[in-house]
Amino acid sequence: MGVSPSALGAVIDSFEENFRDHGERGASLSIWWRGEEVLSLAEGESARESRWRESTLVPVYSATKVPAAATLLTALERHGLGVGTPVREVWPRFPVAAASFGDLLSHQCGLAVLDRPASIWNHAEVVAAIEAQEPLWTPGNGHGYHPRTFGALVDEPVRRLAGQPLGRCWREWIADPLGLEFWIGLPEPEWPRVATLYPGRTTPGEFRSGFYREFNRGDSMTRRAFMSPRDLHAVKEMNSPKAWSAGFPAMGGVGTARSLARFYQAAIGAMASPLTPAVRQALAQPRVSGDDLILHQPTCFSAGCQFDPLAADGAKTRFLYGPSPTAFGHPGAGGSHAFGDPSTGLSFAYVMNQMELSVMPGSRCRRLVDALYS
């Protein structure tokens, strides 16, 4: 089944409505189906380039996590390893003895919080803090999103296997072969293309949600997870070349909507790509589902990707990824969102610079996804 003209028309209408009625400042959207881009929208202003273009680059925070996971999975496969391999075979001082790489990538290792102070700018310092950390839970005893430590957790094994940071392997193994304008470590010649991010404003209702209630409690596990490792918390810090070029695999990706959507075409097998069937299967196979100990809502993860949770009867309980239970992807702080669906061959990506304060995709993005499937 293809994408109907009426559905694409509804997306265009919602995209324009976001600017007219919902405070959108600058944004891009790209939709692909079975190897071809069927819709590309770009509008607004980016500050640096003034006019927003399809080629405008945007920091996408945690939407970086799936490209990073695909890179680690590729590194493992190149060495005859996989999701079932114990992490300690590659990283001997990893603190969770029973953990596999599948457990690590699906947020089951209980290492979302670091008790030892470590700066996100110092990879070796973060790795040492992880190695010294007592896990908050272990695989099989719960799961909880690792918003920031995920970066070092995937970067360190890649460095040990490939001898270079994950961001360089991403470019060499996946991004360059696919022709993607998406970097985990942005080179200086691309800096002028990056949009300026603008902080979002929350509402009293959001503060009453389980996540924000815990996040605003100073000693909570949720707040500590979003503060570990320390530094690079303010939006204004993400508007700096230092942040773009650092190559943080949990939150440092910078790219276009078109490239994110094209990446998901590769991830779902809708086009020829360097991602092998085993890597695609690892991304597409849910491993854990239930109440998230950090986000305080149900979540579902594969080896690096997020899915909409399912009820006991198999029905979706939310629709951030459309109606298909096989669709997977990942949102980014502020509102960026991207996903693909192997059952339909469809992929979607939305990036913007006027952020919303929502741990899941914000209202503007949800309108676009709802319109696509209306």
C-alpha positions as CSV (number, residue, x, y, z in Angstrom):
1,M,0.0,0.0,0.0
2,G,1.4,3.4,-1.0
3,V,1.0,6.9,0.5
4,S,-2.2,8.5,-0.7
5,P,-2.2,12.0,-2.1
6,S,-4.9,12.9,0.4
7,A,-2.7,11.8,3.3
8,L,0.2,13.9,2.0
9,G,-2.2,16.8,1.5
10,A,-3.3,16.5,5.1
11,V,0.4,16.5,6.2
12,I,1.0,19.7,4.2
13,D,-2.0,21.4,5.7
14,S,-0.8,20.4,9.3
15,F,2.7,21.6,8.5
16,E,1.4,25.0,7.5
17,E,-1.0,25.1,10.4
18,N,1.9,24.6,12.8
19,F,3.5,27.9,11.5
20,R,0.2,29.7,11.4
21,D,-1.3,28.7,14.7
22,H,1.2,26.7,16.9
23,G,4.4,28.8,17.1
24,E,6.6,26.9,14.6
25,R,9.7,28.9,13.7
26,G,11.6,26.8,11.3
27,A,11.1,23.2,10.3
28,S,11.7,20.4,7.7
29,L,9.8,17.3,7.1
30,S,10.6,14.3,4.8
31,I,8.5,11.2,4.0
32,W,9.8,8.3,2.0
33,W,8.1,5.2,0.7
34,R,10.0,2.1,-0.7
35,G,13.2,3.9,-1.6
36,E,11.7,7.2,-2.9
37,E,11.0,10.5,-1.2
38,V,7.3,11.3,-1.6
39,L,7.2,14.6,0.3
40,S,9.7,17.2,1.4
41,L,8.8,20.4,3.2
42,A,11.0,23.2,4.5
43,E,9.8,26.5,5.8
44,G,10.5,29.3,8.3
45,E,13.8,30.8,9.5
46,S,16.9,29.3,10.9
47,A,18.7,32.4,12.1
48,R,22.1,31.6,10.5
49,E,20.9,31.1,7.0
50,S,17.9,33.4,7.6
51,R,15.6,31.3,5.3
52,W,15.1,27.7,6.2
53,R,16.0,25.2,3.5
54,E,15.8,21.5,2.9
55,S,19.6,21.5,3.4
56,T,19.3,23.3,6.8
57,L,21.1,21.2,9.5
58,V,19.5,20.8,12.9
59,P,20.7,19.3,16.2
60,V,18.3,16.5,17.0
61,Y,19.3,15.4,20.5
62,S,18.2,11.8,21.2
63,A,17.0,11.1,17.6
64,T,20.8,10.4,17.3
65,K,20.4,7.2,19.3
66,V,19.3,4.9,16.5
67,P,22.1,5.9,14.1
68,A,24.5,5.3,17.0
69,A,22.9,1.9,17.8
70,A,23.2,0.9,14.2
71,T,26.9,1.8,14.2
72,L,27.6,-0.3,17.3
73,L,25.6,-3.2,15.9
74,T,27.7,-2.9,12.7
75,A,30.9,-2.9,14.7
76,L,29.9,-6.0,16.6
77,E,29.0,-7.9,13.4
78,R,32.3,-7.0,11.7
79,H,33.9,-8.8,14.6
80,G,31.6,-11.9,14.5
81,L,29.7,-10.6,17.5
82,G,26.0,-9.6,18.1
83,V,23.3,-8.6,20.5
84,G,23.7,-11.8,22.5
85,T,27.4,-11.2,23.1
86,P,28.3,-10.4,26.7
87,V,29.4,-6.8,27.0
88,R,32.4,-7.9,29.0
89,E,33.9,-9.8,26.0
90,V,34.6,-6.3,24.5
91,W,34.6,-4.1,27.7
92,P,36.1,-6.2,30.5
93,R,35.4,-3.6,33.3
94,F,31.7,-3.2,32.4
95,P,29.9,-3.2,35.7
96,V,27.0,-5.5,34.8
97,A,28.5,-9.0,34.6
98,A,25.4,-10.7,33.0
99,A,24.6,-8.0,30.5
100,S,24.6,-8.6,26.7
101,F,24.8,-5.9,24.1
102,G,21.1,-6.4,23.5
103,D,20.5,-5.5,27.2
104,L,22.8,-2.5,27.0
105,L,21.1,-1.1,23.9
106,S,17.6,-1.7,25.3
107,H,18.2,0.3,28.5
108,Q,18.2,-2.7,30.8
109,C,21.6,-2.3,32.5
110,G,20.6,0.3,35.2
111,L,23.4,2.7,34.4
112,A,21.3,5.8,33.7
113,V,22.7,7.6,36.7
114,L,26.4,8.2,37.6
115,D,27.3,8.6,41.3
116,R,30.9,9.6,40.4
117,P,31.1,13.2,38.9
118,A,32.1,13.1,35.3
119,S,31.9,15.7,32.5
120,I,30.3,14.8,29.2
121,W,33.2,16.5,27.5
122,N,35.6,13.9,28.9
123,H,34.9,10.5,27.4
124,A,37.6,8.7,29.6
125,E,36.1,10.3,32.7
126,V,32.6,9.2,31.9
127,V,33.8,5.6,31.1
128,A,35.6,5.5,34.5
129,A,32.4,6.6,36.2
130,I,30.4,3.9,34.4
131,E,32.9,1.3,35.4
132,A,32.6,2.3,39.1
133,Q,28.8,2.6,39.1
134,E,26.6,0.2,41.0
135,P,23.6,-0.6,38.7
136,L,20.2,0.7,39.8
137,W,18.7,-2.5,38.2
138,T,19.9,-5.4,36.2
139,P,18.7,-7.1,33.0
140,G,15.4,-8.9,33.6
141,N,14.5,-6.7,36.6
142,G,13.2,-3.7,34.8
143,H,14.3,-1.1,32.3
144,G,14.7,2.7,32.3
145,Y,15.7,5.1,29.6
146,H,19.4,6.1,29.7
147,P,19.1,9.7,28.2
148,R,22.8,10.7,28.4
149,T,25.0,7.8,29.6
150,F,23.8,5.9,26.5
151,G,26.4,7.8,24.5
152,A,29.4,6.5,26.3
153,L,27.8,3.1,26.7
154,V,27.7,2.7,22.9
155,D,30.8,4.7,22.1
156,E,33.3,2.8,24.3
157,P,32.7,-0.6,22.7
158,V,33.0,0.9,19.2
159,R,36.3,2.5,20.2
160,R,37.5,-0.8,21.5
161,L,36.5,-2.7,18.4
162,A,37.3,-0.2,15.7
163,G,40.0,1.9,17.2
164,Q,38.2,5.2,16.6
165,P,35.1,7.1,18.0
166,L,31.6,6.0,17.0
167,G,30.9,9.1,15.0
168,R,33.8,8.4,12.6
169,C,32.6,4.8,12.1
170,W,29.0,6.1,11.5
171,R,30.3,8.3,8.6
172,E,32.5,5.6,7.1
173,W,30.3,2.6,7.4
174,I,26.7,4.0,7.0
175,A,26.4,7.8,6.4
176,D,28.8,8.1,3.5
177,P,27.6,5.0,1.6
178,L,24.0,6.2,1.9
179,G,24.9,9.8,1.1
180,L,23.4,11.1,4.4
181,E,23.8,14.7,5.5
182,F,23.8,13.6,9.1
183,W,26.8,13.7,11.4
184,I,27.7,12.5,14.9
185,G,30.6,15.0,15.1
186,L,29.9,17.9,12.6
187,P,32.9,19.0,10.5
188,E,33.7,22.8,10.5
189,P,32.8,23.4,6.8
190,E,29.2,22.5,7.7
191,W,28.8,24.8,10.7
192,P,27.2,27.7,8.8
193,R,24.3,25.5,7.8
194,V,23.1,24.7,11.4
195,A,19.9,26.2,12.6
196,T,19.7,28.1,15.9
197,L,17.6,26.3,18.5
198,Y,15.1,28.2,20.7
199,P,14.1,26.9,24.1
200,G,10.6,25.7,24.7
201,R,8.1,26.8,27.4
202,T,6.2,24.3,29.4
203,T,2.6,24.5,30.7
204,P,1.3,23.8,34.3
205,G,-0.3,20.6,33.0
206,E,3.1,19.2,31.9
207,F,4.6,19.8,35.3
208,R,1.9,17.6,36.8
209,S,2.8,14.6,34.6
210,G,4.7,11.7,36.3
211,F,7.9,12.5,34.3
212,Y,8.0,16.2,35.1
213,R,7.0,15.7,38.7
214,E,10.0,13.4,39.2
215,F,12.3,15.5,37.0
216,N,11.7,18.5,39.2
217,R,12.3,16.6,42.4
218,G,16.0,17.3,43.0
219,D,17.0,13.9,44.4
220,S,14.9,11.8,42.1
221,M,16.4,9.1,39.9
222,T,14.8,10.7,36.9
223,R,16.5,14.1,37.5
224,R,19.9,12.4,38.2
225,A,19.6,10.5,34.9
226,F,19.1,13.6,32.9
227,M,22.1,15.3,34.7
228,S,24.5,12.3,34.3
229,P,27.1,13.0,33.0
230,R,27.3,16.7,34.0
231,D,27.6,19.7,31.6
232,L,25.9,20.6,28.3
233,H,22.4,21.0,29.6
234,A,21.3,24.4,28.3
235,V,19.9,24.9,24.8
236,K,22.3,27.8,24.3
237,E,25.2,25.4,24.8
238,M,23.9,23.2,22.0
239,N,24.0,26.2,19.7
240,S,27.8,26.1,19.7
241,P,30.3,24.5,17.3
242,K,31.9,22.8,20.3
243,A,28.7,20.8,20.9
244,W,28.1,20.0,17.2
245,S,31.6,18.7,16.6
246,A,32.0,16.7,19.8
247,G,30.3,13.6,18.4
248,F,28.0,12.6,21.4
249,P,26.2,9.4,20.3
250,A,23.3,9.9,22.7
251,M,22.4,13.5,21.8
252,G,24.9,15.1,19.5
253,G,23.7,14.2,16.0
254,V,23.2,17.1,13.5
255,G,21.5,16.7,10.1
256,T,18.6,17.1,7.8
257,A,15.1,15.6,7.9
258,R,15.7,14.1,4.5
259,S,18.8,12.2,5.7
260,L,17.1,10.9,8.8
261,A,14.1,9.6,6.8
262,R,16.5,8.1,4.2
263,F,18.4,6.4,7.0
264,Y,15.2,4.8,8.2
265,Q,14.6,3.5,4.7
266,A,17.8,1.7,5.0
267,A,17.0,0.5,8.6
268,I,13.7,-1.1,7.5
269,G,15.2,-2.7,4.4
270,A,13.3,-0.5,1.9
271,M,16.5,0.3,-0.1
272,A,19.9,-1.1,-0.7
273,S,22.2,-0.2,2.2
274,P,25.2,-1.2,4.3
275,L,23.0,-2.3,7.1
276,T,22.9,-6.1,7.0
277,P,19.8,-8.2,7.7
278,A,21.1,-9.1,11.2
279,V,21.6,-5.4,12.1
280,R,18.1,-4.5,10.8
281,Q,16.6,-7.4,12.7
282,A,18.2,-6.2,15.9
283,L,16.8,-2.7,15.4
284,A,13.3,-4.0,14.5
285,Q,12.9,-6.7,17.2
286,P,11.4,-5.4,20.6
287,R,13.3,-6.7,23.6
288,V,11.7,-5.1,26.6
289,S,8.4,-3.4,27.3
290,G,6.6,-2.0,30.4
291,D,6.8,0.8,32.9
292,D,10.0,2.8,32.4
293,L,11.8,3.5,35.7
294,I,13.2,6.8,34.4
295,L,10.4,8.2,32.2
296,H,7.5,7.1,34.4
297,Q,5.4,5.9,31.6
298,P,5.3,2.7,29.5
299,T,8.0,2.3,26.9
300,C,9.2,-0.4,24.6
301,F,12.7,-0.8,23.2
302,S,14.6,-3.0,20.8
303,A,18.4,-2.8,20.5
304,G,18.5,0.9,20.2
305,C,15.0,1.8,18.9
306,Q,11.8,2.9,20.6
307,F,8.3,1.5,19.7
308,D,4.8,2.4,20.8
309,P,3.8,0.2,23.8
310,L,1.1,-2.4,23.3
311,A,-1.7,-3.3,25.7
312,A,-2.3,-6.9,26.7
313,D,-4.6,-7.4,23.7
314,G,-1.9,-6.3,21.3
315,A,-3.5,-2.9,20.7
316,K,-1.2,0.2,20.7
317,T,-1.5,2.5,23.8
318,R,0.0,5.5,21.9
319,F,0.6,6.4,18.3
320,L,3.8,8.3,18.1
321,Y,4.9,5.9,15.3
322,G,1.6,5.6,13.5
323,P,-0.8,2.7,13.7
324,S,1.6,-0.1,12.7
325,P,2.9,-2.2,15.6
326,T,6.2,-2.8,13.7
327,A,7.1,0.9,13.3
328,F,10.2,2.0,15.3
329,G,12.4,5.0,15.6
330,H,13.3,7.6,18.3
331,P,12.3,11.2,19.3
332,G,14.7,13.9,20.3
333,A,14.4,16.5,23.0
334,G,12.5,19.5,21.9
335,G,10.4,17.8,19.2
336,S,12.5,16.2,16.5
337,H,11.2,12.7,15.5
338,A,12.0,10.0,13.0
339,F,10.8,6.5,12.4
340,G,10.4,3.7,9.8
341,D,7.9,0.9,9.4
342,P,9.2,-2.3,7.7
343,S,5.6,-3.6,7.1
344,T,4.8,-0.7,4.8
345,G,8.1,0.6,3.6
346,L,7.3,4.1,5.0
347,S,9.7,6.4,6.8
348,F,9.2,9.8,8.4
349,A,11.4,12.5,9.8
350,Y,10.7,16.0,11.2
351,V,13.2,18.5,12.6
352,M,12.7,22.0,13.9
353,N,14.3,24.8,15.9
354,Q,11.5,26.0,18.1
355,M,11.7,23.5,20.8
356,E,8.8,22.1,22.9
357,L,9.2,20.8,26.5
358,S,8.2,17.3,26.1
359,V,10.1,14.0,26.7
360,M,8.2,12.4,23.9
361,P,7.4,14.0,20.5
362,G,5.6,17.4,21.0
363,S,2.2,18.5,19.8
364,R,3.4,19.9,16.5
365,C,5.0,16.7,15.5
366,R,2.1,14.6,16.7
367,R,-0.2,16.6,14.4
368,L,1.9,15.7,11.4
369,V,2.0,12.0,12.3
370,D,-1.7,11.9,12.9
371,A,-2.3,13.7,9.6
372,L,-0.2,11.2,7.7
373,Y,-2.3,8.3,9.0
374,S,-5.7,10.0,9.1
